[in-house]
Amino acid sequence: MITYNSENVKMPPIRRRVVSQWIKAVAATYHRQVGEIGYLFVDDEKILEVNREYLSHDYYTDIITFDYCEGSRLNGDLVISLDTVRSNAELFGRAYDEELHRVIIHGVLHLCGINDKGPGEREIMEAAENQALQVLSSLSQTPR
C-alpha cells in the first residue's frame, strides 16, 4: 500500500493511482514488490527538523528516505520538501511536475538499493531516474 499525506503544505497535484502504478512497475524492474510506502510532503522547515532529529544533519534537502525493507518487499517512509523541489526545478531548468516525480521515484530507487553518495553512484541514480520517468510517461499516455 502506498499512502500520500502532507504537513504544512498543500497536497501536490499528483495522479495518485497512476503514480502508485508507476512505483509498483519500477519496483518490479528491480525484482521488488511494494509493501508499505508512505509519502509525506512537507515544507523546508519541516524537512530541516526531520533531518536534524533523525539524521543529525543541519541542512535542507529535497527528500529523506527511511528504509524499512524486508527482503524483496519495499517498506519505507519518504519525506519530501515541496519547497526544495520547487527550488531545484528552477535551478535545473525543469518543470515542477517533472522534478516532483523525479524526487518521488528517487526515494523508491533508494529502497531498491541504488545509492547516490559514492563515486559514480550519482550518474547511476540519474540514469535510473530517467528510465523510471520514461515508464511514467508511457503509463500516463495509456488509455484507461
N, C-alpha and C positions, 0 to 999 in steps of 0.2 A: 504494500500500500504506500502510495506517495501522497503526502499532505503538503498543503501550501498555507502559510499563515504570515501575518505581518504585524509589526510592532513599531509604533511611532511614524509609520509611513502608510500611504495608500497602497493597497494591493496592486502590483503591476498588471497591466493588461495582457496576460498570457492566456493562451487557449489550453487550459489545464488538461483536458482529455488528450489533445494532440501531444502536448509536452510529456505527459505521463507515458503515452505510447512510444514516443521517441526515446525517452530514458530507458525503457524496457528493451527497445530494439538495439540501442547502443550497448547496454549491458550484455545482451545476448552475443554480440560480436566478440566479447571478451570471455565468453563461456560463463557468464554470471547471471543470476536471477535476482530480481528486485524483491527484497524483503520489506523492511520498514525504512523509508527515507522521508525525512521531514525537512521542508524548506521553511526558513524564517527570513522574511525580507524586513530589513531594518534601515535606520539612518546611520550616518557616520559615527555619531556619538555612542550609539548602542554597540556597534561593532568594535569600537575602541574599548569600550567597557568589557566586552566579551574577550577581546584579545588580551587585555591586561589581566583579567581574572583567571582565565583558563590556560593561557599560554605564556604569561609573563612577558608579553610583547607590548611595547608602548608606541604603537603606530596604527594608522588607518590601513585598511585593506579592503579588497572587494569581496572576498569570500574566506570563511573559515569552515573547514570540514572536520567534523568529529566522526571518526571511523569506528563503527561497532560491528564490522563484518564478521560473519562466521562462515568459514569455508568459501563456497562459491555464492553464498547469499549476501547481497549488499544491504547493509543496515547502516544508517548514519543520519546525523543532523547537519544541515548545511545552512550557515548564516550568511546572508548576502546583503551588503550595503548598497542600496539603490543610489545613494549619493555618489559613492565611488564608481559605480557602474556608469553613471551619467558623466562624471568627470573623465573617466577612461575612454568613453565613446568619443568625447570631444577631442581628447588628447591623441587618440589613434585614428581620428577621422572616420569613425564607423557610425552607423545608425545605432541609436539607443537599443532598439529591439535586438539587433544582431549581437551587440555587446552583452546584453542581458542573457540571451540564450547561450552565448559562449561561456559565461560565468556559471550558468545553471549546469551545463554539461561538464564544465571543468571539475566541479566537485564530484560528480559521478565518476569521471575518469580517475580521480584520486582514489575513490573507493575501489576501482578496478585494478589499482596497483600502479598507476602511472604517476611518476613524480616530476617535479619541475625545478628543483633547487640545485641539483648536482650538475657537473659538466655535461653538456649535450642534452640534458633532460628537457630543458625549456623548448627546444626545437621538436622533440618527440611529442611533448604535450600539445604544442601548437598544431602539429600535423594531425594529431588525434582529434583536437577540437574542430579543425577544418573539415575533416572527414565526417565527424558527427553532425556538423552544420549542414552538410550535403544531404545526410539522411533526413534531417528535419525538413529541408526544402522539398524533398521528394514526398514525404508524408503530408506536408501541407498542400501539395498540389494534387494529391489523390482524392478523387471524388468520394464522398461518403454517402 
